[in-house]
């Protein structure tokens, strides 16, 4: 339960943070898709730990193995299975919390739900689980690139430090030019400094990742319960540490009147477009052909290198000491995860759209 995502383009992930490996089974990928293994590895490299001074220092190559579903470099139409082995587990770092509940972690809730839990790095609740999402999202990106659909996510805020420019005012090709993955170099330096200072103070900090999807044709999505933005929201809220999601004008839209918020239609070269895009590229739960954009809010990492009060499984008061290797801020490594989950949703709805018409 809870480890599968999608309808026609469907994934099932497995594995734990300190187990032998993590992986994903992708079902529904059309046959004949060229599987660019270098691209898949490059996506995993964007997410992997140990990238810089502002990420966890756990060292994982995150090299992947394709076990099925690909022959002579192309998808066969059968399930594609991908395995990523763990190499740098330090399970002893977690023995001190074997019977303790870490504040704001899933220790207590997993114990209540299952009566048993893997305390080593959080087990299945660890953000390391997202490596499987990025691997499958890379294949979804390969599929969507053939339809002219692209994905750009970037860090737009760390703590109270936020970009003042919108996605349309930024050169998103510069996102990968710095370790924070912010396309504004000046703000990026300030963000890096803020995260590094937070790390030195043995604390953590949250942030926002903005996602932009270009080239989505009009007509993707379903009315009522399976709206396109609702599914994107579900995808984003399923990512570890995510506490908020908004698309289009989001919460800022409440400050506007309908007369200024409405996106007026016009025709250009035979295509219907909108003069503004407060709708975020989705109306009535269905894409309208404009850019889809949204914000994803990530909380501060729950593990801090300071002592905190808590209780153990016996209900006794205890002190939890932060140990191990953890990100002081998750947003730099969350950028490829946001893109991957976006791609999985769009790939699914693209295939569904082909079943909606004769």
C-alpha positions in Angstrom: 0.0 0.0 0.0 1.2 3.5 -0.8 4.2 2.6 -2.9 2.6 2.8 -6.3 1.9 5.9 -8.4 0.1 6.6 -11.7 -2.5 4.9 -13.9 -1.3 4.0 -17.4 2.3 5.1 -16.8 2.7 3.5 -13.4 5.6 3.1 -11.0 6.1 0.9 -7.9 9.1 1.8 -5.7 10.8 -0.4 -3.1 13.7 -0.4 -0.7 14.9 1.3 2.4 17.6 3.9 3.3 19.9 1.3 4.9 18.8 -1.8 3.0 20.9 -3.5 0.2 19.2 -1.4 -2.5 16.3 0.7 -3.7 14.5 0.4 -7.0 11.5 1.0 -9.1 9.3 -1.0 -11.6 7.8 1.1 -14.4 4.8 -0.3 -16.1 3.1 1.2 -19.1 6.1 2.8 -20.9 5.4 2.5 -24.6 7.6 0.2 -26.7 10.3 1.6 -28.9 11.4 4.5 -26.6 15.2 5.1 -26.8 16.5 4.7 -23.3 19.4 7.2 -22.8 21.3 5.7 -19.9 23.7 8.7 -19.7 20.7 11.0 -19.2 19.2 8.8 -16.5 22.5 8.8 -14.7 22.8 12.6 -15.0 19.4 13.0 -13.4 20.4 10.7 -10.5 23.7 12.6 -10.1 21.6 15.8 -9.6 19.9 14.2 -6.6 22.6 12.1 -5.1 24.1 13.0 -1.7 27.6 14.4 -1.1 27.4 17.0 -3.8 28.6 20.0 -1.9 29.1 21.6 1.6 25.4 22.4 1.8 24.2 18.8 1.4 24.5 15.6 3.4 28.0 14.0 3.2 26.7 10.5 2.7 28.6 9.2 -0.3 26.5 7.2 -2.8 27.4 6.8 -6.5 23.7 6.1 -7.2 24.7 4.1 -10.3 21.7 2.2 -11.6 21.1 -1.2 -13.2 18.3 -1.9 -15.6 17.1 -5.4 -15.0 14.3 -5.7 -17.5 12.1 -4.0 -20.1 14.9 -2.7 -22.3 16.5 -4.5 -25.3 19.1 -3.1 -27.6 18.7 0.4 -26.1 14.9 0.6 -26.5 11.9 -0.1 -24.2 10.1 -3.3 -25.1 6.7 -2.3 -23.7 7.1 -4.7 -20.7 7.9 -3.6 -17.2 11.1 -1.8 -16.8 12.9 -2.5 -13.5 15.7 -0.4 -12.2 17.9 -1.1 -9.2 20.2 1.3 -7.3 22.4 -0.3 -4.6 23.2 1.4 -1.3 27.0 1.6 -0.6 27.6 4.0 2.3 25.2 3.0 5.0 26.3 3.7 8.6 23.5 2.0 10.5 25.4 2.3 13.8 24.7 6.1 13.7 21.1 5.2 14.5 21.4 2.7 17.3 21.0 5.4 19.9 17.4 6.1 18.7 16.3 2.4 18.2 13.6 2.9 20.8 13.2 6.7 20.7 10.9 8.8 18.7 12.8 11.6 16.9 10.8 14.9 16.9 8.9 15.6 13.6 10.1 12.3 12.1 7.9 9.3 11.1 9.3 7.1 13.9 6.2 7.3 16.1 3.6 7.1 13.3 5.3 4.1 11.7 5.4 2.4 15.1 1.7 3.1 15.6 0.7 1.9 12.1 2.9 -1.2 11.8 3.9 -2.1 15.4 7.5 -2.4 14.0 9.8 -0.1 12.2 13.2 0.2 10.6 15.0 2.9 12.7 18.1 3.0 10.4 17.8 6.4 8.8 14.0 6.1 8.9 13.8 3.0 6.6 11.1 3.5 4.1 10.3 7.0 5.3 13.8 8.2 4.4 14.2 10.8 1.6 16.6 8.3 0.1 13.5 6.6 -1.3 13.2 9.4 -3.8 16.2 8.0 -5.8 13.7 5.6 -7.4 11.4 8.4 -8.3 14.1 10.3 -10.1 15.2 7.2 -12.0 11.6 6.6 -13.3 11.0 10.3 -13.8 14.0 10.3 -16.1 12.4 7.8 -18.4 9.2 9.8 -18.3 11.2 12.8 -19.4 12.7 10.9 -22.3 9.2 10.0 -23.4 7.9 13.5 -23.1 10.8 15.1 -24.8 9.6 13.4 -28.0 6.4 15.4 -27.6 8.3 18.7 -27.0 7.5 18.8 -23.3 10.3 20.0 -20.9 10.7 20.5 -17.2 12.6 23.2 -15.2 12.5 23.4 -11.4 14.7 25.7 -9.3 15.1 27.0 -5.8 13.2 30.2 -5.4 13.4 30.7 -1.6 15.4 29.6 1.4 14.0 30.6 4.8 12.8 34.2 4.4 15.3 34.8 1.5 13.2 34.8 -1.7 13.7 35.6 -5.3 11.9 38.7 -6.4 11.7 37.7 -10.0 9.1 35.3 -11.5 10.0 32.3 -13.6 9.3 34.3 -16.8 11.9 36.9 -15.8 14.7 34.4 -15.1 17.1 32.5 -17.4 16.3 29.0 -16.2 19.3 27.6 -18.1 21.5 29.0 -15.3 19.8 26.9 -12.6 22.6 24.3 -12.6 25.4 26.9 -12.5 25.5 26.9 -8.7 25.2 24.4 -5.8 21.9 25.8 -4.6 20.2 25.5 -8.0 18.9 29.1 -8.1 19.1 30.8 -11.5 19.8 34.2 -10.1 23.6 34.1 -9.2 23.5 37.0 -6.7 20.6 35.6 -4.7 22.1 32.1 -5.0 25.2 33.3 -3.2 23.1 34.7 -0.4 21.1 31.4 -0.1 24.3 29.4 0.0 25.7 31.6 2.8 22.4 31.3 4.7 22.4 27.5 4.5 26.1 27.2 5.5 25.5 29.5 8.5 22.5 27.4 9.5 24.6 24.2 9.2 27.4 25.7 11.3 24.8 26.5 14.0 23.8 22.8 14.0 20.4 23.7 12.7 18.3 23.3 9.5 16.2 25.5 7.3 13.4 25.1 4.8 12.7 26.6 1.4 10.6 26.6 -1.8 11.2 24.9 -5.2 9.4 26.4 -8.2 8.4 24.1 -11.0 7.8 25.1 -14.6 6.5 22.7 -17.3 6.7 23.9 -21.0 5.1 22.5 -24.1 2.2 20.7 -22.5 -0.6 20.6 -25.1 -4.1 21.7 -24.4 -6.5 19.0 -23.3 -4.5 16.9 -20.7 -6.3 16.2 -17.4 -9.7 15.0 -16.2 -12.6 16.9 -14.7 -13.9 16.7 -11.2 -11.7 14.4 -9.0 -8.8 13.7 -11.3 -7.9 17.3 -12.2 -4.4 17.8 -13.6 -3.4 20.2 -10.9 -4.8 18.0 -8.2 -2.6 15.1 -9.4 0.4 17.3 -9.6 -0.4 18.5 -6.1 -0.6 14.9 -4.9 2.7 14.1 -6.5 4.4 17.0 -4.8 2.8 16.4 -1.4 4.1 12.8 -1.6 7.7 14.0 -1.5 9.4 13.9 1.9 9.4 17.2 3.8 6.8 18.9 1.6 4.3 20.9 3.6 2.7 23.1 0.9 1.7 23.3 -2.7 0.3 26.1 -4.9 -0.1 26.5 -8.6 -0.6 29.5 -10.8 -1.4 32.6 -8.9 -1.8 30.4 -5.8 -2.5 32.2 -2.5 -1.5 35.6 -4.0 -4.5 35.3 -6.2 -6.9 36.0 -3.3 -5.6 39.6 -3.4 -6.9 40.2 -6.9 -10.3 41.0 -8.4 -11.7 38.7 -11.1 -11.4 41.5 -13.7 -7.6 41.4 -13.3 -7.2 37.7 -12.5 -9.0 36.4 -15.6 -6.7 35.2 -18.4 -8.1 36.7 -21.6 -8.0 34.5 -24.7 -6.6 35.6 -28.1 -5.7 33.8 -31.3 -2.2 33.8 -32.8 -1.1 31.9 -35.8 -4.1 29.6 -35.5 -3.4 28.8 -31.8 -5.6 30.0 -28.9 -3.4 31.6 -26.2 -4.0 33.7 -23.0 -2.7 37.3 -22.4 -1.8 36.4 -18.8 -1.4 33.1 -17.1 -2.7 33.4 -13.5 -4.4 30.0 -14.1 -1.0 28.4 -14.2 -1.7 26.6 -17.5 -4.6 24.6 -16.1 -8.4 25.5 -16.3 -11.1 23.2 -15.1 -8.5 20.6 -14.2 -7.4 20.4 -17.9 -4.3 22.0 -19.5 -4.9 25.0 -21.7 -1.5 24.9 -23.6 0.2 27.6 -21.6 3.1 27.1 -19.2 2.3 25.1 -16.0 4.0 26.6 -13.0 3.7 25.9 -9.3 5.5 26.3 -5.9 6.4 23.5 -3.5 7.2 24.3 0.1 9.7 22.1 2.0 10.0 22.2 5.8 13.3 22.4 7.7 15.0 19.0 7.9 13.8 17.3 11.2 17.2 16.0 12.2 19.2 18.7 13.9 22.6 18.4 15.6 21.2 19.6 18.9 19.7 17.6 21.8 15.9 17.6 21.9 13.4 16.3 24.3 11.2 13.4 23.4 9.8 10.0 24.6 10.7 6.4 23.9 8.5 3.4 23.0 7.8 2.9 26.7 6.5 6.5 27.0 9.5 7.6 29.1 11.0 11.0 28.7 14.3 10.9 26.9 16.8 13.1 25.1 17.4 12.6 21.4 20.8 13.5 20.1 21.3 14.3 16.5 23.9 12.1 14.8 24.7 10.9 11.3 24.8 12.8 8.0 21.9 15.0 7.0 21.1 17.9 4.7 20.9 21.3 6.4 18.4 22.2 3.7 16.7 19.8 1.3 15.8 22.1 -1.5 19.0 21.9 -3.7 18.6 18.1 -4.0 14.8 18.4 -4.2 14.9 20.2 -7.6 15.3 17.0 -9.7 12.7 15.2 -7.5 10.1 17.9 -8.2 10.9 17.6 -11.9 10.7 13.8 -11.8 7.3 13.7 -10.1 6.0 16.4 -12.6 7.2 14.2 -15.5 5.5 11.1 -14.1 2.1 13.0 -13.9 2.3 14.5 -17.4 3.4 11.2 -18.9 0.5 9.4 -17.3 -2.0 12.0 -18.5 -0.5 12.1 -22.0 -1.2 8.3 -22.3 -4.6 8.7 -20.8 -5.4 11.5 -23.4 -4.8 9.0 -26.2 -7.7 6.8 -24.8 -10.2 9.7 -24.6 -10.8 10.0 -28.3 -11.4 7.6 -31.2 
